[in-house]
Amino acid sequence: MSKKRISRRKFLVSGGLGTLGVLAVGTYLFRNPIRRGIAGAIDTGETPYMGNTSSPIIWFEVTSENEIVLHSPKVEMGQGTFTSLAQMAADELEVSMEQMKVIHATSASGNMDGFATGGSTSVSALWVPLRELAATMREMIKKEAASKLSVLPTEVSVNNGVVLAAGKTMTYAEAVANVTEWDVPDTPELKEIKDYKYIGKPIARVDLNDKVFGAPIFGMDATMPDMLYGSVVRSSAIGAKYKDAKISKAEGMPGVVKIIKEPDFVGVVAHSLIQAENAKNAIDVQWEVERNWQTADIEAMIEVGKGEPFIIQKEGDAEDILNSEEGVVTSEYKSPIGAHAQLEPNGALAYVADDKATIIMSTQVVKISRDEIADRLGLDKDQVNMVPTFLGGGFGRRLHTPNAIQAAVMSKAVGKPVKCFFTRKEEFQNDTFRPPTHHVLKAKLTQDGMIEAMEHNVSSGDVAFGSPMVPSIAAPILGADLGAWRGGMIQYGAIPNYRTISWRVTLPFATSWWRSLGLLANTFAIESFMDELAISAKKNPAEFRLAQIQDNDRGFRLKEVIKAVVEKSGYKDEVVDGRAMGFAVSTDANTPCAQVVEVSIKNKEIKVHKVTCAMDPGIAVNPDQVRAQCEGAIIMGMSASMFEKMDVEDGQLTPTIYGPYQMALMKNAPKEIDVVLLQNDDKPGAVGEPPLGPIGAAVANAVFRLTGQRLRSMPLKLS
Amino acid sequence: MNISFHINGKPQSVEIADENTPLLWVVRDILDLKGTKFGCGKAACGACTLHVDGEAIRSCSYAVKFAEGKQITTIEGLGNEQNPHPVQQAWIEEIVPQCGYCQPGFMMATAAMLDKIPNPTDEDIDNNIINVCRCATYYRMRKAIHRAAEISAKSKSSIETQTTSS
């Protein structure tokens, strides 16, 4: 056991929660320095926890009530991460789930992930470090308890947060009380998976009661004494640059505290939200608009052959084979601009005073938000404390939050806390949209119906390159936008010749991360095309795909989900009683997922009755929440594939409200969703995004069976 | 002007400059009941649904002046951990919420529907529950709505049994 004597100052901090001790076990990160980058997350789903190791990092608190408070560096946006992390910690700490509390780590706690919460990586990134930290802390507590009980450490056992030794007991809270120095042992061996009590079990969400009884847990619910309300003028026009504003009319309006004119924006601070909004509407802003954009302009930009091409996948010689026109099947597909439409608008509550800033907000990028605010206010980074809240939906919308800067600037100007949120119209017009795409697919079949060569060309607006998470220097190095090609590579490794080419286009409005990134559109295109090929080869679409998959680990897992979904759904490539089944499969971030849908059509309206989904995320830390993610992702994917579409009219993005922005509602949700979970990997993988992949193509493929009509554009509408 | 109503069973009066202020902001910012959510401000998403005299109302588009003399119930008054409303009990049993932001609006809409239609069909649910959930928890919500109907029916029948036997 290495003796790293760490002073109480560094490892124990008194807190406001009746805290007895805060254990910050940061040594792990020194032993395993983490240097892998963001690209790993996109392809394999493996993005490590990228914490700051220079100062103490708070992970766990033991409260006087003998509860363990986990400070999560990952935010909870519905994906269930808090619950999975609590299960992982509880199992190694030997405490009950009832004793585990999970809160968002503030940036001041030091436990801040430099990556983000996104990419379906939270559980996989913390799978090893969190359990090692918990196991280390358990051993530290055992040693302290042994010393306090005057027994040998080997005589000590633990259960449900209580130390037992020689007939005596001591709670963890008692064990950590008044400890001034800690020995940090070498990291203990982790338990075997089969010995876990909570990991792998369908434990109820830890945030369930808060969310059922209306607790004020979201960013928009935050308040502070003397809080004022801010509102920022945002342009409706694409590409509008703020020039100047006439504010005299707004200045005298009821409740107005101050009009704030900055070089890049103008905003109002008032005593109530309504007053702030009213005054904002009285400000006359001059915008500089370069062009009156229309949908047709955008569609003309998003076209394979325009922009910069990058070959991102190449095997054999597809180019030559597909150059001859004879026997080559070619198809095109399109997807529209998609909005995030998360229910809680973006915003922040900021309090800037005495060279300190406190920002309470729902964000997926705690560190980026903090650094941007510090930069704008001219503060050191550690003078800005980010207090993350539960997110009223994330979906990638909160991976860039410049609105927090505006709240902070306005708070500094009035010396009081200022809460400032987007209106719904502002959300719809200032979103970081899912970019529209255009796909051209080509393939040639052999005489016995195997794919000899296949090519996927995808043109897309920026995804990763539209985000401050990817430094601008990365674009020329990486070339292709790794977000745009997520799901765009051909997953059928038994095809001897294939390649994928990504065409990059930068659009005049912001496009960036949207749950599953390119997966939704790319899978729609590739898996619709695979269906077309299966039909020309006169083969069962599922069997046709199985034949094109290579024999390796990845191929094995892919085949297994296909077989599982076929078996569970009773998949048949035929129409029965006016209903048809459609099949599609994708691999996203190393998680394969296959789906079969059952649809009927009435008055040209597509009705999805049942979805069967087989997914292999490796270890499902919480199988119930993995199922919940599949159910939600399937319906959200249906919504995006069948209903949603933003247009550009006279220079503005439209529509600007739910309803006109059509989405799947209760009436559109399938009555049956059957999820089969496979486990052909020995660690947890991506969950939140992979099940969005197959649904669009599965629906389109079923519609083709029923009608003979091949729907090549999302949203899927019958003519 | 002064407006008086009952909220979650208690009398309440508020002094408000603009009587057309949406009830949502009075509930959230003056009465500090944050369970009722802002989603769109145009009665298009249902996140702000609460009950006025037992009816499900989208409070972002309901002027506070109309609340005079009315009984208002928000998610905080629907039930609590010790005594959950059948809808809340069902939501817990089915583990419905994901991000959770829209869920109070859905639960309030469901509770109001069950008062009128104690045993709703799937079609009743499709026609009456028209709020927006971006996490798309609709599949579990539908199960929870049916379960809530069962819980209500059971508790009613047990009350009737007690009444008969006493």
Interface residues (C-beta under 8 A of the other chain):
Chain A: M77 G78 Q79 G80 A204 R205 D207 L208 N209 D210 K211 V212 F213 G214 A215 P216 I217 F218 M220 D221 T223 P254 S272 L273 I274 H340 A341 Q342 L343 E344 P345 F390 L391 G392 G393 G394 F395 F421 T423 R424 D624 Q625 A628 Q629 E631 G632 A633 I634 I635 M636 S639 I657 Y658 G659 M663 A664 L665 M666 K667 N668 A669 P670 K671 I673
Chain B: A17 D18 T21 P22 W25 D29 D32 L33 K34 G35 T36 K37 F38 G39 C40 G41 K42 A44 C45 A47 T74 I75 E76 G79 N80 E81 P84 Q88 W91 I92 I95 V96 P97 Q98 C99 G100 Y101 C102 Q103 P104 M107 D122 I125 D126 N127 I129 I130 N131 V132 C133 R134 C135 A136 T137 Y138 Y139 R140 M141 R142
